[in-house]
Amino acid sequence: MTALTADQIARVKATAPVFAEHGTTITKHFYQRMFNAHPELKNIFNQTHQKSGSQPETLARAVYAYAANIDNLGALGGAVTHIAHKHASLNIRPEHYPIVGRHLLGAVVDVLGEAVDQPTLDAWAVAYEQLANIMIGAEAKLYEAASWSGFRPFKVMRKQVESDEITSFYLAPADGASAGGFEPGQYVSVTRYVDQLGVDQPRQYSLSDAPHGRWLRISVKREDGRADTQPGHVSNILHADVEEGTIVHVSAPMGEFTLDRKKSTPVVLMSGGVGITPMTSMLATLLAERSERKIAFVHACRNGRVHAFKDWLRRSAAEHPSLKRVVFYEAVGADDRAGVDYDFEGRLDIGRVEADVMLPDADYYLCGPVAFMRAQREALVARGVDPACIHTEIFGSGML
């Protein structure tokens, strides 16, 4: 690999503001170029995120962050790990990187024209090669440790409605072999053909049960879409068309948002809406392992109709003295039972449950809408929790 010279580092860093100003224009054009030349790659990239513009925006931010930190790549460590897991879940391979690099640099030339000179383009070519090698190396380690390679056929052995919006799918390997292990909190990619888009599409779903090798369970929220959002093509196909006995293709589990099972200190699991899914995996694992750790499970959702796993959670709390369950319903429904289905009305407010949540030396795991996680994190930090003890899961466009 060619090393960046001091002049090239300076050139890349100096052009970082270009991606702050023109980055999304460049990345939108990049995707158009690449898909025109390689339409088969539409099967890898989330086409809904392409239409909404979220993936080009995410890529523009990632390129800007890389350029701005080109002389301090250690600052990108967390982002590299996060993206590597997303890539490995989508089966991104080393041969994809030259294609991306060629069209990304081509898009820079197409959009900026004479505003970028050849020495600067050469510097960016070397910088991209450096980044590609970092990502390929990180992903190679994940592939080596994975339970299987690529997408593996699984049969839907059971389909279970969990709420008005969430349905669980129990997936067993089609060949009858073990489903393999995973760390609680991880996710898999599931791919289905989407007629409206004319391509296969992968989507990532958290695993929602403890690892035991017999099956993998994903619990999927139906996304109907609103005036300002696209419908969830794959999630809706799973709900409407995928029945017991159907074969689906699944990637090996990935993801760095995982429960630290080596600790003996308290665990606080905080979720909003469908963010409950990785938390059920973490809790089910702790219970299956008969952990003696003190556990607080704090969940917020709109009402009882959309509260997934509520009966299981209520039974688990009754059977395990070390587990404290706290549930907030934003708007209580006519059939919702205070003290049984939920504990508080309104949005999750740590101030109302400090005795249950503020546990000495606890680790806090947060999953839900970004605004929800940001609010809970700020509330915890304001109460003296070390940010290093707060772990969050964020789904979305993560592909370089």
URJOZI-V271609 format. One record per residue. N is the residue number from 1. RES is the residue in three letters. PSI is psi in whole degrees, -180 to 180 (* if undefined). OMEGA is omega in radians with two decimals (none if undefined). Layout:
BEGIN
n: (N/N)
res: (RES/RES)
psi: (PSI/PSI)
omega: (OMEGA/OMEGA)
END
This chain:
BEGIN
n: (1/2/3/4/5/6/7/8/9/10/11/12/13/14/15/16/17/18/19/20/21/22/23/24/25/26/27/28/29/30/31/32/33/34/35/36/37/38/39/40/41/42/43/44/45/46/47/48/49/50/51/52/53/54/55/56/57/58/59/60/61/62/63/64/65/66/67/68/69/70/71/72/73/74/75/76/77/78/79/80/81/82/83/84/85/86/87/88/89/90/91/92/93/94/95/96/97/98/99/100/101/102/103/104/105/106/107/108/109/110/111/112/113/114/115/116/117/118/119/120/121/122/123/124/125/126/127/128/129/130/131/132/133/134/135/136/137/138/139/140/141/142/143/144/145/146/147/148/149/150/151/152/153/154/155/156/157/158/159/160/161/162/163/164/165/166/167/168/169/170/171/172/173/174/175/176/177/178/179/180/181/182/183/184/185/186/187/188/189/190/191/192/193/194/195/196/197/198/199/200/201/202/203/204/205/206/207/208/209/210/211/212/213/214/215/216/217/218/219/220/221/222/223/224/225/226/227/228/229/230/231/232/233/234/235/236/237/238/239/240/241/242/243/244/245/246/247/248/249/250/251/252/253/254/255/256/257/258/259/260/261/262/263/264/265/266/267/268/269/270/271/272/273/274/275/276/277/278/279/280/281/282/283/284/285/286/287/288/289/290/291/292/293/294/295/296/297/298/299/300/301/302/303/304/305/306/307/308/309/310/311/312/313/314/315/316/317/318/319/320/321/322/323/324/325/326/327/328/329/330/331/332/333/334/335/336/337/338/339/340/341/342/343/344/345/346/347/348/349/350/351/352/353/354/355/356/357/358/359/360/361/362/363/364/365/366/367/368/369/370/371/372/373/374/375/376/377/378/379/380/381/382/383/384/385/386/387/388/389/390/391/392/393/394/395/396/397/398/399/400)
res: (MET/THR/ALA/LEU/THR/ALA/ASP/GLN/ILE/ALA/ARG/VAL/LYS/ALA/THR/ALA/PRO/VAL/PHE/ALA/GLU/HIS/GLY/THR/THR/ILE/THR/LYS/HIS/PHE/TYR/GLN/ARG/MET/PHE/ASN/ALA/HIS/PRO/GLU/LEU/LYS/ASN/ILE/PHE/ASN/GLN/THR/HIS/GLN/LYS/SER/GLY/SER/GLN/PRO/GLU/THR/LEU/ALA/ARG/ALA/VAL/TYR/ALA/TYR/ALA/ALA/ASN/ILE/ASP/ASN/LEU/GLY/ALA/LEU/GLY/GLY/ALA/VAL/THR/HIS/ILE/ALA/HIS/LYS/HIS/ALA/SER/LEU/ASN/ILE/ARG/PRO/GLU/HIS/TYR/PRO/ILE/VAL/GLY/ARG/HIS/LEU/LEU/GLY/ALA/VAL/VAL/ASP/VAL/LEU/GLY/GLU/ALA/VAL/ASP/GLN/PRO/THR/LEU/ASP/ALA/TRP/ALA/VAL/ALA/TYR/GLU/GLN/LEU/ALA/ASN/ILE/MET/ILE/GLY/ALA/GLU/ALA/LYS/LEU/TYR/GLU/ALA/ALA/SER/TRP/SER/GLY/PHE/ARG/PRO/PHE/LYS/VAL/MET/ARG/LYS/GLN/VAL/GLU/SER/ASP/GLU/ILE/THR/SER/PHE/TYR/LEU/ALA/PRO/ALA/ASP/GLY/ALA/SER/ALA/GLY/GLY/PHE/GLU/PRO/GLY/GLN/TYR/VAL/SER/VAL/THR/ARG/TYR/VAL/ASP/GLN/LEU/GLY/VAL/ASP/GLN/PRO/ARG/GLN/TYR/SER/LEU/SER/ASP/ALA/PRO/HIS/GLY/ARG/TRP/LEU/ARG/ILE/SER/VAL/LYS/ARG/GLU/ASP/GLY/ARG/ALA/ASP/THR/GLN/PRO/GLY/HIS/VAL/SER/ASN/ILE/LEU/HIS/ALA/ASP/VAL/GLU/GLU/GLY/THR/ILE/VAL/HIS/VAL/SER/ALA/PRO/MET/GLY/GLU/PHE/THR/LEU/ASP/ARG/LYS/LYS/SER/THR/PRO/VAL/VAL/LEU/MET/SER/GLY/GLY/VAL/GLY/ILE/THR/PRO/MET/THR/SER/MET/LEU/ALA/THR/LEU/LEU/ALA/GLU/ARG/SER/GLU/ARG/LYS/ILE/ALA/PHE/VAL/HIS/ALA/CYS/ARG/ASN/GLY/ARG/VAL/HIS/ALA/PHE/LYS/ASP/TRP/LEU/ARG/ARG/SER/ALA/ALA/GLU/HIS/PRO/SER/LEU/LYS/ARG/VAL/VAL/PHE/TYR/GLU/ALA/VAL/GLY/ALA/ASP/ASP/ARG/ALA/GLY/VAL/ASP/TYR/ASP/PHE/GLU/GLY/ARG/LEU/ASP/ILE/GLY/ARG/VAL/GLU/ALA/ASP/VAL/MET/LEU/PRO/ASP/ALA/ASP/TYR/TYR/LEU/CYS/GLY/PRO/VAL/ALA/PHE/MET/ARG/ALA/GLN/ARG/GLU/ALA/LEU/VAL/ALA/ARG/GLY/VAL/ASP/PRO/ALA/CYS/ILE/HIS/THR/GLU/ILE/PHE/GLY/SER/GLY/MET/LEU)
psi: (134/131/145/134/168/-39/-40/-39/-44/-40/-44/-45/-37/-27/1/-42/-23/-39/-22/-34/-44/8/-46/-36/-43/-47/-34/-43/-36/-49/-41/-47/-50/-43/-32/-40/-30/73/-21/-21/-11/-23/-15/-41/141/109/-23/-42/-28/-45/-39/-19/-1/-35/-46/-38/-41/-43/-41/-42/-39/-42/-41/-46/-39/-46/-42/-25/23/-25/8/65/-16/-26/-16/5/-49/-40/-40/-45/-46/-48/-38/-42/-42/-45/-45/-35/-26/2/38/132/164/-32/-14/-27/-42/-35/-48/-46/-43/-44/-26/-46/-37/-38/-36/-45/-44/-39/-43/-21/-129/-5/-15/128/171/-42/-35/-40/-40/-40/-42/-34/-44/-40/-40/-41/-40/-47/-43/-42/-35/-47/-43/-40/-43/-40/-33/-39/-38/-42/-39/-36/-8/155/-27/172/138/-155/129/138/130/148/137/107/-19/143/119/121/126/-25/-177/-22/-25/132/138/144/121/117/120/141/133/-25/2/0/-179/146/-7/176/174/170/133/128/-16/171/167/160/137/133/137/153/132/111/-43/-28/-19/20/161/147/129/144/146/132/135/143/137/17/169/150/128/-5/-14/-39/170/138/127/147/111/130/131/128/98/-22/154/-174/-30/6/154/149/159/93/-53/-42/-38/-35/-43/-44/-45/-35/-19/113/174/133/-16/144/128/157/130/137/166/148/139/172/137/-5/89/151/131/102/-6/-18/162/3/168/156/130/118/119/124/154/129/-133/-8/-7/-21/-51/-26/-35/-34/-44/-46/-45/-35/-46/-41/-41/-34/1/45/143/7/144/132/132/126/110/121/144/135/180/-46/-178/-26/-30/11/100/148/20/-37/-43/-43/-40/-44/-42/-42/-36/-31/-15/104/-25/-8/126/124/133/125/133/130/125/-41/104/134/168/-31/0/136/114/137/-10/-61/-35/164/-34/147/141/-178/157/126/107/-31/-24/-12/32/-38/-30/-26/-37/82/136/132/20/154/138/127/122/134/133/-165/150/-43/-38/-49/-39/-43/-43/-39/-45/-39/-38/-46/-40/-24/11/7/133/124/-28/-17/4/120/133/152/127/120/159/-167/122/9/131/*)
omega: (3.11/-3.13/3.06/3.04/3.11/3.12/3.14/3.07/3.14/-3.13/3.14/-3.13/-3.13/-3.13/3.09/3.13/3.10/3.13/3.02/-3.08/-3.03/-2.99/-3.09/3.07/3.14/-3.05/3.05/3.12/3.10/-3.12/3.11/3.12/-3.04/-3.13/3.07/-3.12/-3.08/-3.11/3.13/-3.14/3.04/3.12/-3.13/-3.06/3.14/-3.06/3.03/3.09/3.05/-3.11/-3.12/-3.11/-3.07/-3.13/3.04/3.13/3.12/3.11/3.13/3.11/-3.13/3.14/3.11/-3.13/3.12/-3.13/-3.10/-3.11/-3.06/3.11/3.13/-3.03/3.08/3.13/-3.10/-3.01/-3.13/-3.13/3.12/3.13/-3.13/-3.10/3.13/3.10/3.11/-3.14/-3.11/3.10/3.14/3.13/3.01/-3.06/-3.09/-3.10/3.11/-3.02/3.08/3.11/3.14/-3.11/-3.13/-3.07/3.07/3.10/3.08/3.12/3.08/3.13/-3.11/-3.06/-3.03/3.09/-3.06/3.13/3.09/-3.08/-3.06/3.11/3.11/3.06/3.10/3.12/3.13/3.11/3.11/3.13/3.12/3.11/3.11/3.13/3.14/3.14/3.07/-3.10/-3.14/3.12/3.13/-3.13/3.11/3.11/3.12/3.11/-3.12/-3.11/-3.03/-3.14/3.06/-3.09/3.08/-3.14/-3.02/-3.13/3.06/3.08/3.06/-3.10/3.13/3.07/-2.99/3.07/-3.12/3.12/3.10/-3.05/-2.98/3.07/3.10/3.08/3.10/-3.00/3.11/3.14/-3.10/-3.12/3.11/-3.14/-3.14/3.06/3.10/-3.13/3.06/3.07/-3.14/-3.04/-3.11/-3.10/3.00/2.96/3.06/-3.09/3.08/3.07/-3.12/-3.09/-3.08/-3.12/3.12/-3.12/2.92/3.12/3.05/3.02/-3.06/-3.13/3.10/2.98/-2.97/3.11/3.08/3.07/3.13/3.05/-3.09/3.10/2.95/3.09/2.96/-3.13/-2.86/3.05/3.03/-3.10/-3.09/-3.10/3.10/-3.12/-3.07/-3.13/3.08/3.04/3.11/-3.01/-3.05/3.13/3.14/3.06/3.13/-3.12/-2.97/-2.92/-3.08/-3.11/3.09/-3.08/3.13/3.05/3.03/-3.11/-2.91/3.06/3.04/-3.14/3.11/3.06/-3.11/3.08/-3.01/3.09/3.05/-3.04/-3.11/-3.09/3.06/-3.11/-3.09/3.12/3.05/-3.12/-3.07/-3.06/3.04/3.09/-3.11/3.04/3.09/-2.97/3.11/3.13/3.09/3.08/3.14/-3.12/3.14/3.12/3.12/3.14/3.14/-3.14/-3.12/3.14/3.09/3.14/3.03/-3.03/2.97/3.12/-3.07/-3.07/3.08/3.06/-3.01/-3.09/-3.08/-3.11/-3.10/-3.13/-3.14/3.04/-3.02/3.14/3.10/-3.12/3.13/3.12/-3.12/3.13/3.14/-3.05/-3.04/-3.11/-3.11/-3.08/3.04/3.12/3.05/-3.08/3.05/2.96/-3.11/3.12/-3.05/3.10/-3.08/-3.09/-3.10/-3.02/3.11/3.14/3.11/3.12/-3.07/-3.12/-3.08/3.01/-3.10/3.13/-3.12/-3.11/-3.10/3.14/-3.13/-3.07/-3.07/-3.10/-3.12/-2.98/-3.06/-3.07/-3.11/3.06/-3.11/2.90/-3.09/3.12/-3.06/3.05/3.14/3.08/-3.07/-3.14/3.10/-3.11/3.13/-3.12/-3.12/3.12/3.13/3.14/3.14/3.14/3.12/3.13/3.01/3.12/3.09/3.13/3.13/3.13/-3.14/-3.05/-3.08/3.06/3.11/3.06/3.11/-3.13/-3.13/-3.00/2.96/none)
END
